[in-house]
């Protein structure tokens, strides 16, 4: 089997497992659903499951936790003189191109109802913060603060805006564009900051 065919087959199986698992998680709850239930619904073995996913949380977040480098690359492509809030807003936009709105809404609902997923979500944010903070500080400086402080604070603020926009989007039934809500949170932040 060629590498391309193997990759396509692997992605297709992963998608089928994710679809089956998300349906179970939404129906029964994330913590209440076992890996055995997921593999039965997806029609694969436990061994196959663990070839595709390291943990149950990986089903929900997939490679999102590892998207820090993609966000960083998108940030580096922005003009250096662009306001940092705008540059980061555009950079985080790469996430919306990697997931369907339907899947995003499912994940949003699950994260709000599961302590384990909220913890994994926070861990993902911390990884992104670590990856992005140096580039943010290269752009804005540190203002005499210890290295990392300014960059991490700015990235954490943008992530809080993204979370607020995502929560509002899920509450609205995932109607409309998440990007528009995200822009509104950034606009509110900059208005408060300059006001």
LINPEQUI-V782320 format. One record per residue. RES is the residue in three letters. OMEGA is omega as a letter, one per 20 degrees, with the letter a starting at -180 (* if undefined). D_FIRST is the distance of its C-alpha to the first C-alpha in Angstrom with 2 decimals. Layout:
# LINPEQUI-V782320
[[RES/OMEGA/D_FIRST] [RES/OMEGA/D_FIRST]]
This chain:
# LINPEQUI-V782320
[[UNK/a/0.00] [UNK/r/3.79] [UNK/a/6.57] [UNK/r/8.32] [UNK/r/6.43] [UNK/r/6.35] [UNK/r/9.92] [UNK/r/10.97] [UNK/r/10.15] [UNK/r/11.92] [UNK/a/14.74] [UNK/r/15.25] [UNK/r/15.67] [UNK/a/17.92] [UNK/r/19.94] [UNK/r/20.49] [UNK/r/21.71] [UNK/r/23.90] [UNK/r/25.38] [UNK/a/26.24] [UNK/a/27.64] [UNK/r/29.71] [UNK/r/31.27] [UNK/a/32.26] [UNK/a/33.55] [UNK/a/35.66] [UNK/a/37.03] [UNK/a/37.76] [UNK/a/37.73] [UNK/a/35.31] [UNK/a/37.18] [UNK/a/37.77] [UNK/a/34.15] [UNK/r/32.33] [UNK/r/28.70] [UNK/r/29.03] [UNK/r/30.11] [UNK/a/27.20] [UNK/r/24.57] [UNK/a/26.54] [UNK/a/26.70] [UNK/r/23.01] [UNK/r/22.04] [UNK/r/20.09] [UNK/r/21.27] [UNK/a/23.24] [UNK/r/20.79] [UNK/r/17.95] [UNK/a/20.58] [UNK/r/21.39] [UNK/a/17.85] [UNK/a/18.12] [UNK/r/21.88] [UNK/a/24.38] [UNK/r/27.38] [UNK/r/28.58] [UNK/r/29.90] [UNK/r/26.43] [UNK/a/25.70] [UNK/a/28.62] [UNK/r/28.44] [UNK/a/24.72] [UNK/r/24.56] [UNK/a/28.06] [UNK/a/29.64] [UNK/a/27.55] [UNK/r/28.55] [UNK/r/31.61] [UNK/r/30.19] [UNK/r/29.26] [UNK/r/32.82] [UNK/r/34.25] [UNK/r/32.57] [UNK/r/33.95] [UNK/r/37.33] [UNK/r/37.37] [UNK/r/36.83] [UNK/r/40.04] [UNK/a/43.35] [UNK/a/45.22] [UNK/r/48.38] [UNK/r/46.88] [UNK/a/48.40] [UNK/a/46.18] [UNK/r/46.06] [UNK/a/44.78] [UNK/r/42.26] [UNK/r/40.86] [UNK/r/40.95] [UNK/a/38.78] [UNK/r/36.44] [UNK/r/35.94] [UNK/r/35.26] [UNK/a/31.64] [UNK/a/31.15] [UNK/r/32.09] [UNK/a/29.42] [UNK/a/26.69] [UNK/r/27.79] [UNK/r/29.21] [UNK/a/32.93] [UNK/r/32.38] [UNK/r/30.12] [UNK/r/32.60] [UNK/r/35.47] [UNK/a/33.88] [UNK/r/33.27] [UNK/r/36.80] [UNK/a/38.32] [UNK/a/36.53] [UNK/a/37.58] [UNK/a/41.19] [UNK/a/41.31] [UNK/r/39.53] [UNK/a/41.06] [UNK/r/37.80] [UNK/r/36.01] [UNK/r/39.04] [UNK/r/38.85] [UNK/r/35.15] [UNK/r/36.01] [UNK/r/38.81] [UNK/r/36.63] [UNK/r/34.22] [UNK/r/37.30] [UNK/r/38.56] [UNK/r/35.35] [UNK/r/35.58] [UNK/a/39.26] [UNK/a/38.66] [UNK/a/36.14] [UNK/a/38.31] [UNK/a/41.83] [UNK/r/42.03] [UNK/r/41.13] [UNK/r/43.62] [UNK/r/46.30] [UNK/a/45.60] [UNK/a/46.45] [UNK/a/49.40] [UNK/a/50.73] [UNK/a/51.95] [UNK/r/55.60] [UNK/r/56.62] [UNK/r/54.64] [UNK/r/52.57] [UNK/r/49.14] [UNK/a/46.60] [UNK/a/49.21] [UNK/a/49.38] [UNK/a/45.67] [UNK/r/44.81] [UNK/a/47.65] [UNK/a/46.56] [UNK/r/42.90] [UNK/r/44.06] [UNK/r/46.36] [UNK/r/43.68] [UNK/r/41.41] [UNK/r/44.42] [UNK/r/44.83] [UNK/r/41.19] [UNK/r/41.65] [UNK/r/44.93] [UNK/r/43.43] [UNK/r/40.50] [UNK/r/43.00] [UNK/a/45.19] [UNK/r/42.28] [UNK/r/41.27] [UNK/r/44.98] [UNK/a/45.22] [UNK/a/42.42] [UNK/r/39.92] [UNK/r/41.93] [UNK/a/42.12] [UNK/r/40.34] [UNK/r/39.61] [UNK/r/39.92] [UNK/r/43.48] [UNK/r/44.44] [UNK/r/43.00] [UNK/r/45.09] [UNK/r/48.14] [UNK/r/47.81] [UNK/r/47.61] [UNK/r/50.59] [UNK/r/52.55] [UNK/a/51.79] [UNK/r/52.94] [UNK/r/56.00] [UNK/a/57.05] [UNK/a/56.40] [UNK/a/58.55] [UNK/*/61.12]]
